[in-house]
Amino acid sequence: MTYPVITIDGPSGAGKGTLSLLLAKQYGFHLLDSGAIYRLGALAAKLLDVNIEDESAVANICQYLDVEFEPTESGVAVILNGQDVSQSLRTEEIGMMASTIAAYPSVRETLVERQRSFARNPGLIADGRDMGTTIFPNANAKIFLTAGAEDRAKRRYNQLMEAGCEADYSQILADIEQRDLNDAGRAVSPLAPADDALLIDSSTMGIDEVCQTVVSHLQSLKII
């Protein structure tokens, strides 16, 4: 590759999105939130009243997704067909639907090339679950960020409460644990760190400490 590609993989709620945004802003790189792409496929299916169990129909929708990620002061705006759908993507319902369609081989095949097209100069930060194993196996650096399920559930609960949304910690924890099982057990690209990934457990770390750990790693690899 003529430009650096850095992958950030791990389970939901580990802090991948925040870390990826910080790195993208720091280095001026493009950003890919692969989890959002699957959520977009799920949202598009819901908006079009397509049965989420119909793999062929969902794959057809995903083939024509018009997606952009636009950094903002408060995070990343996710644009679908010219409309900001960032808020709609954050519901637990869409998250579970996204995990479901991510297990479909035809959906994953359709979205693989779309995700790879985000890699361009001056560089890319790719946030997801199989960025370093399937989408960018030759990435310049691979990070696998994890944390305990309870820690991730607490973070998600606090995020929802701060946003003024109703939240049930027990349900959030149950959803995260079920999503972990789905992601780790799926036949296609199960959630697992790449052999050459740097593993970081963020359970007892603040985001600044996590970011500095990654920056030091990138510097040691002479990528940045």
Backbone hydrogen bonds, N-H to C=O, Kabsch-Sander energy under -0.5 kcal/mol:
donor,donor_aa,acceptor,acceptor_aa,energy
6,I,124,L,-2.8
7,T,5,V,-0.5
7,T,141,A,-2.5
8,I,126,A,-3.3
9,D,7,T,-0.5
9,D,143,I,-3.2
10,G,128,G,-0.9
14,A,11,P,-1.4
19,L,15,G,-2.3
20,S,16,K,-2.9
21,L,17,G,-2.3
22,L,18,T,-2.3
23,L,19,L,-2.4
24,A,20,S,-2.6
25,K,21,L,-2.5
26,Q,22,L,-2.4
27,Y,23,L,-2.2
28,G,24,A,-1.3
29,F,24,A,-1.3
30,H,123,G,-2.7
32,L,125,I,-2.4
34,S,32,L,-0.8
34,S,127,D,-2.5
35,G,127,D,-0.6
36,A,33,D,-0.6
37,I,33,D,-1.3
38,Y,34,S,-1.7
39,R,35,G,-2.0
40,L,36,A,-2.8
41,G,37,I,-2.0
42,A,38,Y,-2.2
43,L,39,R,-3.1
44,A,40,L,-3.0
45,A,41,G,-2.0
46,K,42,A,-2.3
47,L,43,L,-3.0
48,L,44,A,-1.9
49,D,46,K,-1.3
50,V,45,A,-3.3
54,D,51,N,-2.0
55,E,53,E,-1.3
58,V,54,D,-2.3
59,A,55,E,-2.6
60,N,56,S,-1.9
61,I,57,A,-1.7
62,C,58,V,-2.4
63,Q,59,A,-1.5
64,Y,60,N,-0.6
64,Y,61,I,-1.2
65,L,62,C,-1.2
67,V,65,L,-0.8
68,E,79,I,-1.7
70,E,77,A,-2.8
72,T,75,G,-3.7
75,G,72,T,-0.5
77,A,70,E,-3.3
78,V,76,V,-0.5
79,I,68,E,-2.8
79,I,77,A,-0.6
80,L,78,V,-0.5
80,L,83,Q,-3.0
81,N,66,D,-2.5
81,N,79,I,-0.5
83,Q,80,L,-2.0
85,V,78,V,-2.5
85,V,83,Q,-0.7
89,L,85,V,-1.5
90,R,87,Q,-1.3
91,T,88,S,-0.7
95,G,91,T,-1.8
96,M,92,E,-2.3
97,M,93,E,-2.2
98,A,94,I,-2.5
99,S,95,G,-1.8
100,T,96,M,-1.6
101,I,97,M,-2.3
102,A,98,A,-1.8
103,A,100,T,-1.2
104,Y,101,I,-1.5
108,R,104,Y,-2.4
109,E,105,P,-2.6
110,T,106,S,-1.9
111,L,107,V,-1.9
112,V,108,R,-1.5
113,E,109,E,-0.7
114,R,110,T,-0.6
115,Q,111,L,-2.3
116,R,112,V,-2.3
117,S,113,E,-1.4
118,F,115,Q,-1.6
119,A,116,R,-1.5
120,R,118,F,-0.8
123,G,120,R,-1.1
124,L,4,P,-2.2
125,I,30,H,-2.2
126,A,6,I,-2.8
126,A,124,L,-0.6
127,D,32,L,-3.3
127,D,125,I,-0.6
128,G,8,I,-2.6
134,T,130,D,-2.6
135,I,130,D,-2.0
136,F,131,M,-3.3
139,A,136,F,-1.9
140,N,5,V,-1.3
141,A,5,V,-1.4
143,I,7,T,-2.8
144,F,198,L,-3.0
145,L,9,D,-3.3
145,L,143,I,-0.6
146,T,144,F,-0.5
146,T,200,I,-2.8
152,R,148,G,-2.2
153,A,149,A,-2.4
154,K,150,E,-2.2
155,R,151,D,-1.9
156,R,152,R,-2.3
157,Y,153,A,-2.7
158,N,154,K,-2.5
159,Q,155,R,-2.3
160,L,156,R,-2.3
161,M,157,Y,-2.4
162,E,158,N,-2.6
163,A,159,Q,-1.4
164,G,161,M,-1.6
165,C,160,L,-3.0
169,Y,167,A,-0.5
172,I,168,D,-2.6
173,L,169,Y,-2.7
174,A,170,S,-2.2
175,D,171,Q,-2.6
176,I,172,I,-2.5
177,E,173,L,-2.5
178,Q,174,A,-2.2
179,R,175,D,-2.7
180,D,176,I,-2.5
181,L,177,E,-1.8
182,N,178,Q,-2.5
183,D,179,R,-3.0
184,A,180,D,-2.6
185,G,181,L,-1.9
186,R,182,N,-1.1
189,S,187,A,-0.6
191,L,183,D,-2.4
192,A,129,R,-0.6
197,A,194,A,-1.9
198,L,142,K,-2.8
199,L,197,A,-0.6
200,I,144,F,-2.8
202,S,146,T,-3.2
202,S,200,I,-0.7
205,M,202,S,-1.3
210,V,206,G,-2.1
211,C,207,I,-2.7
212,Q,208,D,-2.4
213,T,209,E,-2.1
214,V,210,V,-2.1
215,V,211,C,-2.8
216,S,212,Q,-2.5
217,H,213,T,-1.7
218,L,214,V,-2.7
219,Q,215,V,-2.4
220,S,216,S,-2.1
221,L,217,H,-1.5
222,K,219,Q,-1.1
223,I,218,L,-2.4
224,I,218,L,-0.7
